[in-house]
Amino acid sequence: MAVTAQMVKELRGKTGAGMMDCKKALTENDGDMDKAVDWLREKGIAKAAKKADRIAAEGLTHIETNGNDAVIVEVNSETDFVAKNDAFKNLIKEIAQHLLQNKPSTVEEAVKQTMVGEDIPVEEYINNAIAKIGEKISLRRFTILTKEDGDAFGAYLHMGGRIGVLSVIGGSNDEDLAKDIAMHVAAVNPRYVNRDKVSEEEVAREREVLTQQALNEGKPEKIVEKMVEGRLNKFFEEICLVDQGFVKDPDQKVGKYVNSKGGTVKGFIRYEVGEGMEKREENFAEEVMSQVKK
């Protein structure tokens, strides 16, 4: 498979490795992106297989709760300026309230529903807002969570909604505790609640990479297995919420901290505006010059 400049750029964004190293990794692995990431890590060139998704689209996240139900939603705009506009903030709040009341399963279903308090579909309601605000606006995603009586929701919006986290703490109605955990998730960005949520496939892949990494470092085979298990524990601490050091008390794990308060972490949803979306690359100087020349 031919290695393109775009592929090299993507791999470089994911690993932080140099262009030539990325090209070699892709060439050695016949253009397979995941294998190329592993290859770079095994050679010690890339520190971690973290996807450096470019934060592209603007907009806000928002959270609404009502009794045992809560929704977190992301609505995108073209510019940060519009995202700070009161009309845009009101729109995302209205959309969240609609979602919480009607509980659609998908975005496609949601935009076809009749907007709460209106006689038009959500899609048309958003289009009317576009006409007034002057920018493309889109409902990107949402998640509705339901808790049990005696559980607590934790809602936290960072930077006015650039990052939104909704957490659920079981066995405790301590909303302050739930919000503390939501703040931790916003700051540290875990991928899973606990180790049980990590797939066997992902664990096996990580173990294979760590094993090859240790062998490439020249470690004796007889101690490689023990080293790998130690590094695997470190891997879990990086990606699993309950295994992470609590941001307010790094010497204490999140799971143990919540347990000490009589609760358990049931789940969380974390949205960061624009994550995983490509941003339009614009050269402002060129844009101005093109307008001058007209």
N, C-alpha and C positions, 0 to 999 in steps of 0.2 A: 504493500500500500504506500502510495506517495505521501510524504510528509509535507504538509503545507505550512506557510508562515503563520496562518491563523491557529493551527494546532500547536505550534511551538509557543505562540503567545498565550494560549489557554493553559498549557502545561506550566509555563513560567508563572502565570497568575496563581495557579493552585499550589505551587511548591516553593516559589522564590528562587529557584535554581537559575543559572545562567542560560543564555540562549543556546549556546553550543551544546551544553550538557542536556538541555531539553530536546534538542534536535537528535542527539545521539540516542537518548532514551527512547524516543519514539521510533527511530530507525531500528534499534535493537529489538523492539517489541511490535514491529509491523503496524505501527500506528495506534495500538491499543492504549487508550489514555490511562486506564486504571493500572495496567501492567507497567506503564512508563513511570507512573507515580511511585509504585512499589520499587521499581528498579533504581530510581534516584535515591529512595530512602535506604535501600540495601547498600548502596555505595556511600552512604553518609552525606550525600549532596543535598538532599531535602530533609528537613528536620521532622516534618509531619505531613501526613496526607490530608491536610485541611483544605477544603474548597474555599478559595478566596473569591466568593461571589461578589461581583461588583455591585455596590449599592447605586442603583441607577434612577429609578422613578422617584418622584417626590410624592408627598401626601402625608397621611396621618393614620395611626391606629387609634381605636377607641374601644372602651369596654362599658357595657351596661349590665347591671344585675337586677333581678327581680325574684325575690324569694329563693327558691332552690335552683333557679335557672340563671345562666349568665352567657353573654356573647362577647367575643373579641372579633373585631373587624378591621380590615385595611382597605382604605379608599385612596386611589392614586390620582395625582394631578400632574401637570407638566412641569410646574415650577414650585419652588419652596415658597415664593411670594404668595401664591394662591393658597397654599396649604395653611398659611398664617391668617388668611382672611376669615372673618367671622361667619360669612355666608357658607364657606366651605366647612367650617367646624360645625355649624348647625346642621348642614346636610349629612355629615357622617353620623352625627348623633341621631338624627331622624331615621337614617337607614338602619342603625344598630337597634333602635327601638322596634322598627318594623320586623327585623329578623328575629328578635326575641319573642315577639308576639305571634309570628306566623310559623317560625321554625322550619324554613325550607331546608332541603338536604344539600343542595348545590347552588352555586352562583347562578347557573342557567335557570334553575327553578325560581330563585329569588327574584330575578329581574322581570319575570313574567307575571308575578303576583301583583295584585292591586295594592298600591301603596296605602298604608294605614292613614285614614283620614282624608284620602283623595279618591277620585274616580278614574284614575289612570294607572297604568302599570309602573312598577318601580323604574323600569328602563326609560320610560318616557319622562318620569319625574327627574331622573338624573339628566336626561337630555335638555330639559327645561333649565336646569341649573347650569349646564354647559353654555347655553345661550346667554344667560345672565352674567356668568363669571368670565366667559371668554376663553376657556381652556378645556381641553379634553379631560374628562373625569371618568374614572371607572371603578366599579366595585371589584376588587381583585380576589378577596378571600375572606372567609369568616369561619369561626368554630363556635358551636353552641355546647356548653357543658351543663350537666345536671348533677347536683350534689344531693347527699342524704341529709335528713334532719340531724343536727348536731355536728355537721361538717362546716367548714368555713371556706369562702372564696377569698382570694387575695388578688386585688387589682392594683396594678402599678403601671403608670405611663411615664416614660423617661423623655426628657427634652420636649415636653408638650405633646408627646405621642409618636415621636420618631421610632421608639421601641415600646411595645406594649406586652405585658405579661399577665396572664390569668392563671392563678394557681388554685389547687384544691387540697385542703388539709383535712384528713379524716380523723374522727374521734375527738375533735376539738372545735368549738365555735369561736376560737380566738382569732378574730380578723386581723389584729395587729401582727400575730405570728405568721398568718398566711401572707400578709403584705410584705413582711420581712423576707420570706422565701421568694416571693415574686421579684423583689428588688435584687436578691442574689442571682436569680435566673437572668434578669436583665443585664447584670454586670458580667457574669461568668459564662453565660450561654452554654449550659449543658445540653447534651443531645437526648439523653434518656433519664428516666426517673431512677432506675437501679439496674444492676447487672442482668437481671432476668429479662429485661426489655431488649438487650443486645442480642442480635441473631447469632446462631451458632456459626453461620457462614462468615460473619464479620469478625468474630473472635478467632476462627481458624485462619482467616487471612492475616490478621494482625500477628498471630503467633508465628505464622510462616515468615512474615517479613522480619520480625524481631529475631527469629532463629538465624536467618541468613545474615542479618545485620551483625549478630554476635560472632558468627563464623568468619565473616569478612574482617572483623576486628582482630582475628587471630586467637580468639579465646579457645581453650581446650574443650573438646566435645563433651567431656564428662561434667563440666560445670555450666555448659550452655543452657541446658534445660532449666536449671535453677535460676540462672540469670533471666531467662525469658519469662518465667513465671513472675519474677519480681518486677520486670518491666511491664508485664501485662497488667499487674495490679496498678501500676502507675497510669497505664492507659485508661483503666476503668475510672480512676480518680479524676481524670481529665474530662471524661464524657458523661459520667453518671452523677446526677445531682446529689443523691444521698451520700456518696463517697467523697464529695468535695469539701474542702475546708470552708466553713461558713464565713462570708465576707466580714461580718461583724465580730467574729471570733475565730480566726483562722486555725487555732489549735483544736477546734472542735468540729467534727464532721456534721454536715447538715442533717443527716438522718438521725444521729444521736441527739442533736440539739432539739429537733422536733419531738423525738421520743421523750426527752426530758420534760417537755411541756404537755405531755399526755396525748400527743397526736402522731399521725403518720402522713407521709407525703403520698397523696393519691395520684396526682398528675399536674401537668402544667402545659400551657400553650404560650409560645413566645413568637411574636411577630416583629420583624425589623423592616421598616419601610423600604421597599424596593429590592430586598435581598433576592439574588438570583436573576434579576432582570438586567438586561443590557442598557447602558446609558448612551444616548446620542452623543457622539464625540463632535464637539463644535469648537471651531476656532473663532473666538470673538473678534479678533482683529480682522480676520478675513471677511467675517460677516459685515463688519462696519464698512470695510473698503468696498465690498460688493454693492452696498447701498449707496455709497458716495458716487460710484461710477455710473449708477443708473440715471 
